[in-house]
Each structure stands twice: as C-alpha cells, then as structure tokens.
Amino acid sequence: MKPARHELRQLSHILEAEAEGRPFDRDHARDLAARIANVHPEIRQSMRMICERLDPRA
C-alpha cells in the first residue's frame, strides 16, 4: 500500500522548516522518509539520503 499524499506533504513541510531554519522533528522526518522509500522505489535513493542526513549518529 502506498502512503497517502499527506505523508509526502508532511515531509515536504518538515524539509521546508529545516531549510528556513525553523525547528522541526528530525525523528519524524527520518521515519517518514524511510516509509516513503520502502513503497516508492522511484524516489528511494532521495529518501535514503534524507534518512542518512537526519541520522543522529551522523
């Protein structure tokens, strides 16, 4: 089952907040990107890059 469009919108809003220097929930963004990567192979690499960048161990 593909995630609802609202998950893609949520991630978009979170990334906009990051780009603008506003606070955002890193864990939630990473979880959304991981879920999206699992069901959308066409954007999997981009979502994995987001996951890696937001990893607290990085």
MODELLER restraints for C-alpha pairs under 7 A, 6 or more apart:
rsr = mdl.restraints
at = mdl.atoms
rsr.add(forms.Gaussian(group=physical.xy_distance, feature=features.Distance(at['CA:2:A'], at['CA:39:A']), mean=5.75, stdev=0.5))
rsr.add(forms.Gaussian(group=physical.xy_distance, feature=features.Distance(at['CA:3:A'], at['CA:36:A']), mean=6.78, stdev=0.5))
rsr.add(forms.Gaussian(group=physical.xy_distance, feature=features.Distance(at['CA:7:A'], at['CA:32:A']), mean=6.75, stdev=0.5))
rsr.add(forms.Gaussian(group=physical.xy_distance, feature=features.Distance(at['CA:11:A'], at['CA:29:A']), mean=5.95, stdev=0.5))
rsr.add(forms.Gaussian(group=physical.xy_distance, feature=features.Distance(at['CA:11:A'], at['CA:32:A']), mean=6.54, stdev=0.5))
rsr.add(forms.Gaussian(group=physical.xy_distance, feature=features.Distance(at['CA:14:A'], at['CA:24:A']), mean=6.07, stdev=0.5))
rsr.add(forms.Gaussian(group=physical.xy_distance, feature=features.Distance(at['CA:14:A'], at['CA:29:A']), mean=6.60, stdev=0.5))
rsr.add(forms.Gaussian(group=physical.xy_distance, feature=features.Distance(at['CA:17:A'], at['CA:23:A']), mean=6.61, stdev=0.5))
rsr.add(forms.Gaussian(group=physical.xy_distance, feature=features.Distance(at['CA:17:A'], at['CA:24:A']), mean=6.31, stdev=0.5))
rsr.add(forms.Gaussian(group=physical.xy_distance, feature=features.Distance(at['CA:18:A'], at['CA:24:A']), mean=6.43, stdev=0.5))
rsr.add(forms.Gaussian(group=physical.xy_distance, feature=features.Distance(at['CA:26:A'], at['CA:54:A']), mean=6.09, stdev=0.5))
rsr.add(forms.Gaussian(group=physical.xy_distance, feature=features.Distance(at['CA:30:A'], at['CA:50:A']), mean=6.83, stdev=0.5))
rsr.add(forms.Gaussian(group=physical.xy_distance, feature=features.Distance(at['CA:30:A'], at['CA:51:A']), mean=4.90, stdev=0.5))
rsr.add(forms.Gaussian(group=physical.xy_distance, feature=features.Distance(at['CA:30:A'], at['CA:54:A']), mean=6.12, stdev=0.5))
rsr.add(forms.Gaussian(group=physical.xy_distance, feature=features.Distance(at['CA:33:A'], at['CA:47:A']), mean=5.01, stdev=0.5))
rsr.add(forms.Gaussian(group=physical.xy_distance, feature=features.Distance(at['CA:33:A'], at['CA:50:A']), mean=6.65, stdev=0.5))
rsr.add(forms.Gaussian(group=physical.xy_distance, feature=features.Distance(at['CA:33:A'], at['CA:51:A']), mean=6.23, stdev=0.5))
rsr.add(forms.Gaussian(group=physical.xy_distance, feature=features.Distance(at['CA:34:A'], at['CA:47:A']), mean=6.53, stdev=0.5))
rsr.add(forms.Gaussian(group=physical.xy_distance, feature=features.Distance(at['CA:34:A'], at['CA:48:A']), mean=6.79, stdev=0.5))
rsr.add(forms.Gaussian(group=physical.xy_distance, feature=features.Distance(at['CA:34:A'], at['CA:51:A']), mean=6.58, stdev=0.5))
rsr.add(forms.Gaussian(group=physical.xy_distance, feature=features.Distance(at['CA:37:A'], at['CA:43:A']), mean=6.57, stdev=0.5))
rsr.add(forms.Gaussian(group=physical.xy_distance, feature=features.Distance(at['CA:37:A'], at['CA:44:A']), mean=4.25, stdev=0.5))
rsr.add(forms.Gaussian(group=physical.xy_distance, feature=features.Distance(at['CA:37:A'], at['CA:47:A']), mean=5.43, stdev=0.5))
rsr.add(forms.Gaussian(group=physical.xy_distance, feature=features.Distance(at['CA:37:A'], at['CA:48:A']), mean=6.74, stdev=0.5))
